[in-house]
C-alpha cells in the first residue's frame, strides 16, 4: 500500500497540471466570421452592434486605438465600439435617461477581440487589472463596457474619482475618501447602470458587466470584419 500511495502523491501534481492544460485548450472562442454570422442567424441577440450607429449622441474615446492607454501602445486598428444587441439596447435606454438630466455617455471600450486580451495579459505589468486568457474577458463576449458621463452643455467629462484605467485604490467603486461631489457623480452613474442590467466591478468604477454575459460566447472577430 505504501509504494502505491507514494506513487499517487508523486503523480498528483502532474495530473493536476495536465488537467489545467486541458482546461485552457478547451476554451471555446469564436474566431470564424462565418461561425459568427451563423450564430446571429440562429439568435439575433448575438449580433455585435456598433454603438456609434445605434445610440444617438454617444461619444467615443477608444483609448486602445491610440497610445493614450496603460499599455502605451495601439491595440486596436480602428477606433470603434461594439456590443451584443441586448447590451446596446440597454445602453440606448441609459443614454436617453441621461440626456433628460443633461448628461450623456462616453465609451472608452466595449467588445474586445480575444487576441487583444491575450496581448494585454502577456504585456501588462500588473496582472490584477487585466483578464486572464484562460477564462477570457466579458469584453470578449461583447457584454462589458467601459464608460463615463459627459456634460451635454460643455462636452466635458463629469468629475470622477480617477482617470480611466487607473490602478489607484481610488478607482474602486466603494472608495470613500473622496470629495462628496465626486462620490455623488460616481454613485449616480453606478445606480443608472445597475437599473438597466449592468454591474460595476470591484476595482474599476468605469467598468460594467452585463448580467446576461454567460449567454454569449467569447469572440475573436476583429473590428474591421464587423
Legacy VTK file of the C-alpha trace (Angstrom):
# vtk DataFile Version 3.0
C-alpha trace
ASCII
DATASET POLYDATA
POINTS 226 float
0.000 0.000 0.000
2.787 2.424 0.916
4.537 2.310 -2.505
1.211 2.828 -4.289
0.349 5.720 -2.003
3.765 7.280 -2.607
3.329 6.894 -6.370
-0.079 8.584 -6.217
1.382 11.509 -4.273
4.204 11.886 -6.759
1.900 11.736 -9.771
-0.780 14.091 -8.427
0.969 17.363 -9.389
1.485 16.076 -12.935
-2.159 15.014 -13.217
-3.301 18.400 -11.931
-1.043 20.147 -14.439
-2.394 18.003 -17.272
-5.973 18.798 -16.243
-5.222 22.533 -16.094
-3.617 22.363 -19.502
-6.653 20.540 -20.874
-8.985 23.190 -19.405
-7.183 26.013 -21.229
-7.156 24.198 -24.552
-10.908 23.508 -24.435
-11.817 27.193 -24.048
-14.303 27.951 -26.824
-13.522 31.118 -28.744
-15.406 32.007 -31.933
-12.766 33.200 -34.379
-14.541 32.401 -37.632
-16.585 35.198 -39.188
-18.779 32.584 -40.862
-19.466 30.956 -37.478
-20.292 34.371 -36.026
-22.810 35.055 -38.827
-24.360 31.636 -38.267
-24.776 32.373 -34.562
-26.501 35.662 -35.436
-28.865 33.874 -37.812
-29.743 31.390 -35.076
-30.154 34.120 -32.451
-30.275 37.834 -33.447
-29.192 38.795 -29.916
-25.707 37.515 -30.816
-25.146 40.399 -33.213
-22.348 42.807 -32.308
-23.942 46.217 -32.768
-21.835 49.305 -33.496
-22.670 51.694 -30.667
-21.953 54.902 -32.570
-24.584 53.963 -35.154
-27.139 52.584 -32.695
-27.132 55.237 -29.959
-27.819 58.897 -30.823
-25.237 61.328 -29.499
-22.968 58.768 -27.887
-19.324 59.841 -27.648
-16.382 57.530 -28.304
-12.920 57.849 -26.788
-11.474 54.464 -27.726
-8.130 54.682 -25.949
-6.833 51.320 -27.185
-6.893 52.663 -30.740
-4.298 55.222 -29.566
-1.193 55.232 -27.372
-3.128 57.009 -24.617
-3.699 53.885 -22.505
-1.968 51.906 -19.766
-0.222 49.751 -22.392
1.215 52.873 -24.071
0.675 51.302 -27.480
-2.024 50.934 -30.132
-4.033 47.748 -29.531
-6.968 48.295 -31.923
-6.646 49.047 -35.630
-9.918 51.015 -35.593
-11.473 53.388 -33.054
-14.838 51.645 -32.896
-17.068 50.177 -30.177
-19.425 47.199 -30.408
-21.678 45.280 -28.010
-24.200 42.464 -28.250
-27.650 43.586 -29.299
-29.313 43.440 -25.822
-26.355 45.333 -24.345
-26.620 48.044 -26.995
-30.370 48.291 -26.429
-29.894 48.904 -22.714
-27.146 51.465 -23.354
-29.549 53.286 -25.668
-32.120 53.451 -22.868
-29.460 54.698 -20.473
-28.389 57.393 -22.922
-31.993 58.574 -23.241
-32.416 58.710 -19.459
-29.152 60.580 -19.004
-29.988 63.085 -21.740
-33.058 64.174 -19.776
-30.705 65.041 -16.892
-28.238 66.906 -19.105
-25.723 64.070 -19.316
-24.517 61.613 -21.936
-22.332 58.534 -22.230
-18.705 58.441 -23.313
-17.465 54.971 -24.274
-13.832 54.029 -23.696
-14.111 50.354 -24.626
-16.724 47.669 -25.288
-16.315 44.432 -27.280
-12.664 43.383 -27.317
-11.323 40.622 -29.587
-9.865 37.714 -27.613
-6.435 38.137 -29.240
-6.172 41.585 -27.634
-6.926 40.114 -24.208
-4.067 37.661 -24.746
-1.749 40.543 -25.698
-2.813 42.538 -22.618
-2.028 39.639 -20.316
1.382 38.984 -21.832
2.492 42.608 -21.662
0.760 44.027 -18.583
2.996 44.528 -15.548
0.057 44.211 -13.125
-1.976 41.092 -13.995
-4.671 42.018 -11.436
-6.064 44.649 -13.800
-6.284 42.508 -16.940
-8.378 39.417 -17.711
-6.705 36.015 -17.684
-6.954 34.432 -21.172
-7.595 31.052 -19.525
-11.113 32.302 -18.776
-11.402 35.161 -21.237
-12.972 38.532 -20.590
-16.580 39.676 -20.572
-15.321 42.262 -23.052
-14.557 39.289 -25.347
-18.217 38.293 -25.092
-19.437 41.746 -26.127
-21.003 42.070 -22.673
-18.770 44.576 -20.901
-18.390 48.289 -21.403
-16.008 50.929 -20.030
-17.588 54.359 -19.844
-18.127 57.659 -18.068
-20.505 60.619 -18.076
-20.204 63.851 -20.037
-21.949 67.186 -19.548
-24.068 67.873 -22.644
-23.680 71.645 -22.311
-19.901 71.739 -22.033
-18.995 68.425 -23.679
-16.586 67.794 -20.803
-16.287 64.685 -18.653
-18.135 64.798 -15.334
-15.587 64.660 -12.449
-14.962 61.071 -11.350
-12.598 59.528 -8.746
-9.756 58.728 -11.172
-8.906 58.849 -14.851
-9.880 55.861 -16.967
-7.736 52.739 -16.480
-6.190 53.992 -13.258
-4.610 51.377 -10.988
-5.059 53.627 -7.927
-7.144 52.458 -4.940
-9.496 55.391 -5.592
-10.686 53.549 -8.714
-12.703 51.184 -6.530
-16.445 51.960 -6.737
-16.632 51.784 -2.935
-13.699 54.066 -2.115
-14.865 56.681 0.399
-12.069 59.228 0.907
-13.124 61.492 -1.979
-14.838 64.864 -2.393
-18.585 64.483 -1.929
-19.477 65.781 -5.439
-17.198 63.147 -6.984
-18.782 60.374 -4.925
-22.204 61.652 -5.968
-21.242 61.537 -9.664
-19.765 58.046 -9.392
-22.711 56.672 -7.446
-25.198 58.232 -9.844
-23.527 56.510 -12.795
-23.481 53.199 -10.927
-27.167 53.472 -9.995
-28.230 54.227 -13.578
-26.195 51.333 -14.962
-27.473 48.921 -12.317
-31.091 49.783 -13.060
-30.533 48.739 -16.673
-28.945 45.358 -16.081
-25.245 46.126 -15.596
-22.961 45.585 -12.606
-19.860 47.584 -11.762
-16.749 45.544 -10.935
-14.800 45.736 -7.681
-11.762 47.760 -8.710
-12.900 49.910 -11.668
-15.697 52.496 -11.339
-15.869 52.758 -15.175
-16.256 49.019 -15.980
-19.730 47.458 -16.186
-20.651 43.844 -16.959
-23.997 42.982 -18.496
-25.784 40.498 -16.218
-26.606 38.170 -19.139
-22.967 37.717 -20.183
-22.981 33.941 -19.616
-25.314 33.526 -22.597
-22.666 34.699 -25.074
-19.524 33.069 -26.433
-16.022 34.504 -26.345
-15.234 36.175 -29.659
-12.097 36.880 -31.671
-13.536 38.743 -34.651
-11.537 41.930 -35.442
-13.326 45.258 -35.748
-12.539 45.547 -39.436
-14.676 42.446 -40.149
-17.736 43.821 -38.365
LINES 1 227
226 0 1 2 3 4 5 6 7 8 9 10 11 12 13 14 15 16 17 18 19 20 21 22 23 24 25 26 27 28 29 30 31 32 33 34 35 36 37 38 39 40 41 42 43 44 45 46 47 48 49 50 51 52 53 54 55 56 57 58 59 60 61 62 63 64 65 66 67 68 69 70 71 72 73 74 75 76 77 78 79 80 81 82 83 84 85 86 87 88 89 90 91 92 93 94 95 96 97 98 99 100 101 102 103 104 105 106 107 108 109 110 111 112 113 114 115 116 117 118 119 120 121 122 123 124 125 126 127 128 129 130 131 132 133 134 135 136 137 138 139 140 141 142 143 144 145 146 147 148 149 150 151 152 153 154 155 156 157 158 159 160 161 162 163 164 165 166 167 168 169 170 171 172 173 174 175 176 177 178 179 180 181 182 183 184 185 186 187 188 189 190 191 192 193 194 195 196 197 198 199 200 201 202 203 204 205 206 207 208 209 210 211 212 213 214 215 216 217 218 219 220 221 222 223 224 225
